[in-house]
Amino acid sequence: MQRIISLCILISLAPGTRADERISIRLATTKPGESPVVEVRGLPEEMLARIKSAQLTAKDWAPIFRVVVSGGTNEELLSRPPLAGDYTITETGVRFNPQFPLVPGREYVAVLHDQPKGPPTLVKLSLPRPTPGPRVAISAVYPSANRLPENTLRFYIHFSGPVARGDVYKHLKLIRDDGVEVKEPFLELPEELWSNEGDRLTVFFHPGRVKRGLVPHEEDGPILEQGRTYTLSISGKWEDTEGRALIAGVNKTFTAGPPDNQPVDLGGWSVMAPRAGSDSALIVKLPKPLDHAMLGRVVWIVDPTGNRVPGQLTVGGGERVLTFAPKKPWEKGDYRIVAETRLEDVCGNRVGESFEIDEMKRETTQAAPTTASRNFTVR
């Protein structure tokens, strides 16, 4: 408490002066196109000098100046946790840089304790809500194949724009070929797994019912059974961030095949190497579908000198074909396709490691390699 009081004294204004008379709090942008920050402007030079010498951390700043989501009474606002971010001293004040961009249309409140005693200054801030774009559609569902191993672990749902978050599982159902809805098939995480852009949701089947030998698998049974057909039903009542229903729901129907417990093996990848001097694409055929989202991030090409080859990697063919288009024509030599060993197939098997591995038998005597490679030659 003494630390907080001393810090408030450190930035307090002249006696009888309120923040709204000398200081302004506003949204600002530091660079065109970047997310706005929250700035306090108009602090006296002597106050700025004291603040700089104190070398305040983000934790120190929170009791003095913070930003919270609006809503409720002033008492509720003052007890609400601050947005995460960091603080920067400027020429005339201090700048709060949110860790995550402020959401257009949502109201925030900047809280400034400008005096050691008395109520804080509260300033409402909001970004204008952008003009609504076209209604959102479900653009893709992965894995895309219509036959999947019965121990398939996850699905990716892609949207053409942002959709409402929170309680997403109410929009999802897994229905068996006899019309029965599979009971609680999904791992319902409180922190939903969205991409940074907010247009892709990762949905896991409950691993305890996918992996054999675990209690949920034995008591509730497997989620998918070989030979049966299932439909992943995504509701068209799901709303976008404007409160509008999706253009349509989507049903992804597939048949469950035999389980796949084999590790990913780059040695089994079939490579169609291009000719030297051409800018033709390198084509790699995979023996089984791999994780769509990971393929584009953890696979790259290395040239004979050990440098990455610049170009565009495309995933297609039911996640069984990789196409790499180089930016420059190929030169003769020995190349490598490199993949991080965390690359998985649709069942969670990794490079050199099965999802069904017994944790008690896992080798721990030496660190496992982080990459694996497959050689090919350009002639």
Beta strands, then each sheet from edge to edge (+ up, - down):
strand 1: 24-28
strand 2: 37-41
strand 3: 65-69
strand 4: 85-89
strand 5: 93-98
strand 6: 107-112
strand 7: 121-126
strand 8: 138-142
strand 9: 147-149
strand 10: 154-159
strand 11: 172-176
strand 12: 193-194
strand 13: 200-204
strand 14: 229-234
strand 15: 250-257
strand 16: 270-272
strand 17: 282-285
strand 18: 299-302
strand 19: 311-316
strand 20: 321-326
strand 21: 333-340
strand 22: 371-378
sheet 1: 1+ 2- 5+ 4-
sheet 2: 3+ 6- 7+
sheet 3: 8+ 10- 13+ 12-
sheet 4: 9+ 15+ 14- 11+
sheet 5: 16+ 17- 20+ 19-
sheet 6: 18+ 21- 22+
end
